[in-house]
Amino acid sequence: MGAAKKIASLGDLSGSQRAAILVMYLNPEVVRGMLSHMDARELEEIGSSMATLDALSPDVIEQAVGEFVRELRDNGMIPQPGKEFALGTLPGLIDEGRRQRVRQRIRRDVSTAFVEFVATRNPETIATVLREEHPQTRAVALLLMDTENAGRVLKVMDEQERYELTTRMARIKTVPVELAEDVEEALLLSLKDGTRRWAPSGLDMAAQSVGRLGKRAQDALLEQIATTDRKLSGTLRRRMLPFDYLAELDDRALQTMLRHVGRESLLVALAGSDKAISERFLGNMSSRAAADMRDEIELLSPSNSEIRVAKEEMIQQAMTLADDGVINLGFDEEEE
């Protein structure tokens, strides 16, 4: 009987040793069928070879099984296409204790289902989902989705994100199969059609929440935000008050506001509002002025950006009047 020695590669194995690996590694029912076709001398050789296989690495074992599958294919003994056999049938031939590990390894090497699925999804959506994950998980996900998909996603990210993810990807040498499976499964679940995802308007909700604070608290918070993101601070300030809320002001406050806003801004803002909102404003004007404005509104077709700017101008005017104590918006009093 030969002494056990470390086997570094498939080339170090004899034919009987390779057969012994299959006997040790495959499902017992499959092995029983194989052994029934061997004579006593062959069985004796395989049994002796098993004693020399104490130091086998998982890679060598899987290479031996892979060679066996290739030989079956080359001899026309596999009735399915190679990929289908490798993904569907082969794992079933392997004993239960090792089946899951082998299935995962084969799927990583053979299956293109995840790459093909990601290719059908919007890169902005993928980027949004990835931002919810740890940076290292994001890098692994990009590696799993192949270069073309990863490039599409990186293209919609900002420069800092691209820098961080590219350097992380470049430093990854190995990824545990179990981690790759978990990352892929989580991304699939998030991207599949029909997955329920809450999509709040975070910017508007944050701005309107700030609008409910007292003026001192608003200014302090927005100044703090401006130290790191001046653009965000300005946007929050402009959106603290939803335009529709202005229609809920009492008649006196509305009439005061109408005296201070520009006519052009008012026209464009009302042209982009529901009829009920428009009529609330027009109802606080003289009959003649309201009739003239209705006629002009009918002729207007402003763009969305023009409507947004006009509404923000009116909101800003209302907030200025409230700060000066001219009108009361109802929720901007300071806490005692």
C-alpha positions in Angstrom: 0.0 0.0 0.0 1.4 3.4 -1.0 2.0 6.1 1.6 -0.3 9.1 1.5 1.3 12.2 -0.1 0.1 15.6 -0.9 -1.5 15.8 -4.4 -0.9 19.3 -5.9 -2.8 18.9 -9.2 -4.8 16.5 -11.4 -1.7 15.5 -13.2 -0.3 14.0 -10.1 -3.1 11.4 -10.0 -3.0 7.9 -11.5 -6.0 6.5 -13.4 -7.0 4.4 -10.4 -6.7 7.3 -8.0 -9.0 9.4 -10.2 -11.5 6.5 -10.2 -11.1 6.3 -6.4 -12.0 10.0 -6.1 -15.2 9.4 -8.1 -16.1 6.5 -5.9 -15.5 8.6 -2.7 -17.1 11.8 -4.1 -20.2 10.8 -6.1 -23.6 9.8 -4.8 -23.6 6.2 -3.4 -26.3 5.1 -5.8 -24.3 6.4 -8.8 -21.2 4.7 -7.5 -23.0 1.4 -7.0 -23.9 1.4 -10.7 -20.3 2.2 -11.7 -18.8 -0.5 -9.5 -21.1 -3.2 -10.9 -19.3 -2.9 -14.2 -15.8 -3.5 -12.8 -14.0 -6.7 -12.2 -12.3 -7.8 -9.0 -8.9 -6.6 -10.0 -10.2 -3.1 -10.9 -12.0 -2.9 -7.6 -8.9 -3.9 -5.7 -6.8 -1.2 -7.4 -9.4 1.4 -6.6 -9.5 0.3 -2.9 -5.7 0.5 -2.7 -5.6 3.9 -4.3 -8.1 5.3 -1.8 -5.5 4.9 0.9 -3.2 7.3 -0.9 -5.7 10.1 -1.1 -5.6 11.5 2.5 -4.2 14.9 1.5 -6.5 15.9 -1.4 -7.5 19.5 -1.9 -11.1 20.4 -2.9 -9.8 21.9 -6.1 -8.1 18.6 -7.2 -11.3 16.6 -6.3 -13.4 19.0 -8.4 -11.0 18.8 -11.3 -11.2 15.0 -11.3 -15.1 15.2 -11.3 -14.9 17.8 -14.1 -12.7 15.5 -16.2 -15.1 12.7 -15.7 -18.0 14.9 -16.9 -16.0 16.0 -20.0 -15.3 12.4 -20.9 -19.0 11.5 -20.6 -19.8 14.5 -22.9 -17.1 13.6 -25.4 -18.4 10.1 -25.7 -22.0 11.2 -26.2 -23.2 9.9 -22.9 -24.7 13.1 -21.7 -28.2 13.6 -23.1 -28.4 17.3 -22.2 -26.4 20.3 -23.2 -23.3 20.7 -21.1 -24.4 23.7 -19.1 -27.8 22.1 -18.3 -26.0 18.9 -17.2 -23.5 20.8 -15.1 -26.1 23.0 -13.4 -29.0 20.5 -13.1 -27.8 16.9 -13.2 -24.2 16.8 -12.0 -24.9 18.1 -8.4 -27.4 15.3 -8.0 -24.7 12.7 -8.7 -22.6 14.0 -5.8 -23.1 12.9 -2.2 -25.4 15.1 -0.1 -22.7 16.3 2.2 -20.8 18.1 -0.6 -23.6 18.7 -3.0 -24.4 22.3 -2.1 -20.8 23.4 -2.1 -20.2 21.9 -5.6 -23.4 23.3 -6.9 -22.4 26.8 -5.8 -18.9 26.5 -7.3 -20.3 25.2 -10.6 -22.9 27.9 -10.8 -20.3 30.6 -10.3 -18.2 29.2 -13.1 -21.0 28.2 -15.6 -24.2 30.1 -15.0 -24.8 33.5 -16.8 -28.4 33.9 -15.5 -27.5 36.7 -13.1 -25.4 38.6 -15.6 -28.3 38.3 -18.2 -30.8 39.5 -15.6 -28.8 42.5 -14.5 -28.4 43.5 -18.2 -32.2 44.0 -18.4 -32.3 46.4 -15.5 -31.9 50.2 -15.4 -28.4 51.2 -14.2 -29.7 54.0 -12.1 -32.0 51.5 -10.3 -29.1 49.2 -9.7 -26.9 52.0 -8.4 -29.7 53.1 -6.0 -30.0 49.5 -4.6 -26.2 49.2 -4.2 -26.0 52.4 -2.2 -27.9 50.7 0.5 -25.1 48.1 0.9 -21.7 48.1 2.6 -19.0 49.4 0.2 -17.3 46.0 0.0 -20.6 44.4 -0.8 -21.1 46.9 -3.6 -17.7 46.0 -5.1 -18.4 42.3 -4.9 -21.8 42.9 -6.6 -20.1 44.8 -9.5 -17.7 41.9 -10.0 -20.5 39.4 -10.1 -22.5 41.3 -12.8 -19.6 41.2 -15.3 -17.7 44.1 -16.9 -20.3 45.5 -19.3 -23.0 45.7 -16.6 -20.6 47.1 -14.0 -19.5 49.8 -16.5 -23.1 50.9 -17.0 -23.6 51.2 -13.3 -20.3 53.0 -12.6 -21.2 55.5 -15.4 -24.2 56.8 -13.4 -22.4 57.1 -10.1 -20.5 60.2 -9.1 -16.7 60.5 -9.3 -16.0 59.7 -5.6 -18.2 56.5 -5.8 -16.5 55.4 -8.9 -13.1 55.9 -7.3 -13.9 54.0 -4.1 -15.6 51.1 -5.9 -13.0 50.7 -8.6 -10.1 50.6 -6.1 -12.0 48.1 -3.9 -12.8 45.9 -7.0 -9.1 46.0 -8.0 -8.0 44.8 -4.6 -10.3 41.8 -4.4 -8.4 38.6 -5.0 -10.9 36.0 -3.8 -14.5 36.0 -2.7 -16.0 33.2 -0.6 -18.6 31.4 -2.7 -21.2 31.7 0.1 -20.7 35.5 0.2 -21.1 35.7 -3.6 -24.3 33.7 -3.4 -25.7 35.9 -0.7 -24.9 39.1 -2.6 -26.3 37.8 -5.8 -29.5 36.6 -4.1 -30.0 40.0 -2.3 -29.5 42.0 -5.5 -31.9 39.7 -7.4 -34.6 40.1 -4.7 -34.2 43.9 -4.8 -34.3 44.2 -8.6 -37.0 41.7 -9.5 -40.2 43.2 -11.0 -43.0 43.3 -8.5 -40.7 43.6 -5.5 -42.4 46.0 -3.1 -40.3 49.0 -2.5 -41.4 52.2 -0.7 -40.3 55.2 -2.8 -40.9 58.4 -0.7 -40.0 61.8 -1.9 -37.2 62.1 0.6 -36.1 65.6 -0.5 -39.6 67.1 -0.2 -40.5 65.3 3.0 -37.2 66.5 4.6 -37.8 70.1 3.4 -41.3 70.2 4.7 -40.3 68.7 8.0 -37.7 71.5 8.4 -40.5 74.0 7.5 -42.4 72.9 10.6 -39.5 74.0 12.9 -39.2 77.5 14.3 -37.3 80.1 12.3 -34.2 80.0 14.6 -34.1 76.2 14.4 -34.6 76.3 10.6 -31.8 78.7 10.1 -29.4 76.9 12.4 -30.1 73.5 10.7 -29.8 74.9 7.1 -26.6 76.7 7.9 -25.1 73.5 9.3 -26.1 71.6 6.2 -24.7 74.4 4.0 -21.2 73.9 5.5 -21.0 70.6 3.6 -23.6 70.9 0.9 -24.7 74.5 0.0 -26.8 73.3 -2.9 -28.9 70.9 -0.7 -29.3 73.6 1.9 -30.7 76.0 -0.7 -33.0 73.4 -2.2 -34.4 72.5 1.3 -35.1 76.1 2.0 -37.0 76.6 -1.3 -39.1 73.5 -0.7 -39.9 73.9 3.0 -43.4 74.9 2.2 -45.4 72.9 -0.4 -47.2 75.2 -2.9 -50.6 73.6 -2.3 -50.4 74.6 1.4 -50.6 78.3 0.4 -54.2 77.6 -0.8 -55.1 76.7 2.8 -54.2 80.1 4.1 -57.1 82.3 5.2 -58.5 84.9 2.8 -56.7 87.8 4.4 -53.3 86.1 4.2 -53.9 85.1 0.6 -54.9 88.6 -0.4 -51.8 90.0 1.3 -49.6 87.5 -0.5 -51.2 88.3 -3.9 -50.2 92.0 -3.4 -46.6 91.0 -3.0 -46.0 88.4 -5.7 -45.1 89.1 -9.3 -48.0 88.7 -11.8 -45.9 86.6 -14.2 -44.9 84.2 -11.4 -48.5 83.9 -10.3 -49.7 83.2 -13.8 -47.2 80.4 -14.4 -47.7 78.9 -11.0 -51.5 78.7 -11.4 -51.1 77.4 -14.9 -49.3 74.4 -13.5 -51.8 73.8 -10.6 -55.0 71.9 -10.2 -58.1 73.9 -10.9 -59.2 73.9 -7.2 -55.9 75.5 -6.2 -56.0 78.1 -9.0 -59.6 79.0 -8.0 -58.6 79.5 -4.4 -56.2 82.2 -5.4 -58.4 83.7 -8.1 -61.3 83.8 -5.6 -59.3 86.4 -3.6 -58.9 88.8 -6.5 -61.4 91.2 -8.0 -63.9 89.6 -10.6 -62.3 91.5 -13.5 -58.7 90.7 -12.5 -59.6 87.0 -12.0 -61.4 86.8 -15.4 -58.4 88.4 -17.2 -56.0 85.9 -15.4 -58.2 82.9 -16.3 -58.0 83.9 -20.0 -54.3 84.3 -19.9 -53.8 81.0 -18.1 -55.8 79.2 -20.8 -53.2 80.4 -23.4 -50.1 79.4 -21.4 -48.2 76.1 -21.7 -45.2 76.6 -19.4 -42.6 73.8 -19.0 -42.2 71.9 -15.7 -39.1 73.8 -14.8 -40.8 77.1 -15.3 -43.7 76.0 -13.1 -41.3 74.8 -10.4 -39.4 78.1 -10.4 -42.6 80.2 -10.3 -44.0 78.2 -7.4 -40.7 78.4 -5.5 -40.7 82.2 -5.9 -44.2 82.4 -4.5 -43.3 80.1 -1.6 -40.2 82.2 -0.9 -42.4 85.3 -0.8 -44.8 83.7 1.6 -42.0 82.7 3.9 -40.5 86.2 3.8 -43.9 87.7 4.7 -44.2 85.2 7.5 -40.7 86.1 8.8 -41.7 89.7 8.8 -44.8 88.9 10.8 -47.1 90.1 8.0 -48.9 86.7 7.5 -49.1 83.6 9.7 -48.3 80.3 8.1 -49.6 78.4 11.1 -46.6 76.2 12.0 -43.5 78.4 12.2 -43.7 79.7 15.7 -40.7 79.3 17.9 -40.8 76.8 20.8 -40.9 78.4 24.2 
